[in-house]
Amino acid sequence: MERRRIGAAALEVGAIGLGCMPMSWAYTASQRSGEHSVRTVHTALDSGASLLDTADMYGPFTNELLVGRVLKERRADAFVSTKCGLLVGEQHIVANGRPGYVKRACDASLRRLQTDVIDLYQLHRADPEVPIEETWGAMAELVAAGKVRALGLCAVGARAQRRTGARMHDATVRQLERVQQVFPVSCVQAELSVWSPDALEALVPWCASRGVGFLAAMPLGNGFLSGTLTPGQGFEPDDTRARHPRFTAEMMAANQPIVAGLRRVAQRHGDGVTPAQVALAWLLAQGPHVVPVPGTKRERWAAENCAAADLPLSHEDLAEIAELPPARGSWD
């Protein structure tokens, strides 16, 4: 698998990463298995996906513990990315960007991950009650202390921009401009996929012009672009897709032409090529700084996702994907 560089620190990762979140958070709890998940992480590493993306809030905490079980054996094979800045309560999630908290959170993540350094430490969300420069300054001190190698920022409040008329990621770009004055940003993480291409408007170009890496979160549209979901199949109440405006039966049916288009491209590349692999290859074609981070709990999908790095898309393929209809949701 080819290597890609993340940010000014010139950190190298595989072309496709592994999002570990579904193993402990946001998706159906009844389908989680710690042992299956550990094997999935090993499979991803064996297939070239060195970047393992987690966060202290996933679980909370259990996702880092799971990743730590693998790192204890294979730290040299992995590029570890985790996040801080969000606290999970009984019925709510709140931001905490106080410098003292950030430093304690880093120490706790290091213990759970069973490592002495985090390769990429990301701010999950800015705390509206703490100037982001203060939070970022504390994170920079972690780099100086040798606990962290590079810093990243996750996009914030993108969907809210629909109601204001602003561009999708204007708020994130403003945050990036501010923290860049304190300490270099090595990476930005935001949703980007065939059915959610908004980051291509401003955020991906901002990263490209500054040598900043871009981690494409939810690159398979929460599983929809894999073509394995059926309209009206329903989701268990603890699955976030049960409340997602693109996962009602009506909208899943309306968005099937997107999957059909990806499947047509896949068929041109021969037996065994899947819509999910085409969706990931499309992301890799958006620039050498873009690294898709598909999440999965299963070994099969981890191996399949990594194989997408070897799928070259032609100009014809990319043009056909560009002509696919935009995704619809119940907000439309």
N, C-alpha and C positions, 0 to 999 in steps of 0.2 A: 504494500500500500504506500502511496506517495506520502511525503511529509509536508506539513504546512506550518508556517511560523505565526506566532501570536505576539503582536505588539513589539514595542521598542526593546523589550528584554530578549527578543529573538528566541522565544521558547518554542521548541518543535513538538508537534503532536501529529498523530495520524490524521488522514483526511476526513475521517468520520469518527465521532466520539460516541460515548454511551451515556445517555441520560438515565440515572439510577432512580429518579423520583417514583416511577410507577411501582417499584418494588415495595414501597412503604407509604405512599401518599397519593391522594387524589383519585385513584382508580379503585375498582372493586376489591374490598378487603378479603372477601371469601376466596379470591384467586391468588392471594399472596402466599409465597412459601419461601422462607429464608434459605433453605438448602437449594431450591431451584434457582433462586436469585444469585446465590454465590456461584453456582455453576455457570450462570449466564454471564457474570462479570468475567470469569475465567475464559469463557468462550470468546467474548469480545476482545480481551487482551490477546488471545491466541490468534485472532483474526486481524489484528493490527490497530484496533481502536484504543490507543493508549490513553486518551482523555476520558476520565471518569468524572461526571458532573453530579454533585450532590449538594445538600444544604443542611444546616442544623435544624431547620424547621420541618424537614420531611420526616414525619413520624409522630411527633418531633423526636429528633435525635437518633431513632432506630436506623435510619438510612445510612448515616455516617458509621454507626457501629457495624452494619453489614459490610460496607465498603472496607472498613478497617480489617475485617477478617481476611479479606483478599490481600490487602496491602501488607499485612504481616508476613505473607509469603512472597509477594511479588512487587514490592515497592519499586524496584528498578525498572519494571515494565510499564509503570503507570505514570500519567500526568494527572495530578489530583487537583480538582477544582471544587471548592465548596463556598458557601455563602453565609453571610451574617446580616443582622439588621431587622429580622422579623421574629416576633414572639407569638406563639400559638396559645390561645386561651380556650376555654370550654366552647364558646360560641363565636369567637372573634379572633382576628389577627391584628396585631398592632406593631408599628415600627418602633425601633429603639436604636438611635444613632449616637447615644452618649459615648464619649471616648472610653470611659472606664468599662462600660459594658462591652464594647467592641473588643477590647483587649482580653477581657475574661472569656468572651465567646470564642475567641481564637484559641486560647489555651485549652478550652473544653473540647473544641473540634480536633485539635492535635491529639488529645488523649483518646478520643473515640476512634479516630482514623489510624491510630497506632503508628504515627509518623512524627518526625521532628521538624518537618517543613511542609507547608502547603504551597503547591506550585502556583495556583491562581486563587486569590481570595477576592470574592465579589461582594459588593454591597447589594443586597437583595432589593431593598427599598430605602429611600431617604426618609429620615424622620422629620416631619414638618415642624417639630419644635426645636430642632437642633440644626444650626447652619451646616450644610453639607460639607463645607470646608473643614469644620472641626472633626466630623466623622472621618473624612478622608485623611486628614492629618494623623489621626490615631492609627489608621490602617497603614499609612506610610511608615510610622514608627515601628510597626510589626515587620516591615521589610528591612528596616535598619537593624532590627534585633535578630534577623536571620530566621524568623519564624515563617515568613511568607516570601515568595520570590517575585510575584507580580500582582497587580491589582486590576480588578474589573468592575464594571457597573452594569446592573440589569435595568432594562427599560422600565419606565414607570408610567402607570395611568394611561396607556395608549388608547384604550377603548373610550375613555371619557372624552377624548378629543372629538369624537363624532358629533357630540352635542354642541360643541363650541365653534365648529367650523375651522378650527386650527388643523394644521397638518398632524398626522398621526403621532409623530415622535418629536414634535417641537420641544416639549417639556424636557425630554431626555437629552436632546442636543444642548439645551441651556444648562442642564446639570453638568454635562460633559465639559463644556467650555469653562465652567467654574472650577471643577476639580482638577482639570488639566493644568491649572495655574499652581496647584499645590504639589502634585506628584503625577508622573506620567500614567495615563490610562493605557493598559496593555490590551484590554479586551472589553467588548460590549456584548451583552447577551439580550436577545429579543426574539419574539416570535417571527418566523419567516418561513413561508412555504408557498407552494403553488396556489393554495386557496387563501393565503394571508400574505400577500406580497408587499404590504404597506411600507415595510422597512427599506425597500429598495428606493423609495422616493428621496429620503434625506439621510437616514441613519447609516445604511451601508456605504453610501458615497462619503459621508463624514469619516468613517473608519478608514476607507481606502486612501483618502487624501492625506491621512496622518500616520499611516503604517500601523493602524490599530486592528487587532483581530476581531472577527465577528462570529459569535456562536449562535447558530440558528436553532432556537428553541422550537419545540413542537413542529419539526420539519415534515411530519407525516399527518399534520392536521388532527392530532389526538387520535390517530388510527384510521381516520376516514380515508386518507389517500392510499392506504394499503389495499383497498378494495375488498376487505374481509368483513366489513360491517354491513348489515342488512337494514334498510329503512323499516322502522317500526319494531326493531328487535327489542327495544327497551334497555334500560340500564338500572342497576341496583341503586337504591337511594344514596349510598355513600360515594358513588361515582360522579365526579364533577360534570360529566357529559349529560347526566340526567337533567341538569339545569342550564346547559349550554344552548344558546339560540340557534346553533347550526345543527343540533342533534335531535330536534323534534322529528317525528316521522315524515312530516310534510317537507321540511327542509332537507333531510337526508335524501329524499326522493328527488327533490328539485336539483340537488347538486351532483346527481349521478353522472351527468355529462362530463364532469371534470375527471372522474375516475375512468370513464370510458375512453377519454382522450389519452390519459396516461397509459391505459392498457393497449391502445392502438400503437403507441410508440414502442412499448415493451415488446409487442409481437414482432415488430420489424427487426428486433435485435436477437430473435431466436427463442427457442424453448427454454423455459426456466427463468427468463427475465420477468420481473414483476412490476406492477405499477408503483409500488413503494420504492424500488430501486431507481426507477425513472425519476420519481419526485426528489430523491436524494441527489442523483446525478445532476438534475436541474440546478440544485442549490450550489453544487461544486462549480458549476459553470458561471456562477455570478461573480466570481473573483477568487484569486488565490488566497485571500485572507478570510474566506468564509468556510466555517467548519460546522456541518450539520451535527446536531446532538440528539438523535432519535432515542426515545425512551422505550424500554421493553423489560419484561420480566422473564422472557423465554429464550433459551439458547438458540433455537431455530431462527428466530427473528433477528437476534444479534448477529449471527453469522451472515444472514441474508443482507442485512443493512450494510455491513462492512464490505460485502462484495460489490456494492454499488460504486465504490471508489474506482473500480476497473471498468465501468460502463461509460464509454465515450458517446456523448450525444452530438449528432450532426447539426448543422445549421438548419436543416429541414425539421429535425426533431424540435429544436428550440423555437422555431417559428410556429410550429403547430401548437406547442404548449402555450405560447404567447397569445394565440387566438382562442384559447379555451374561455368559456364564459366565467365572469367573476362569481365567486361564491355568494350564496344568499343565506341570510339568517332571519330569525323572527323579528330582528330590529329593522329589517329593510321594508 
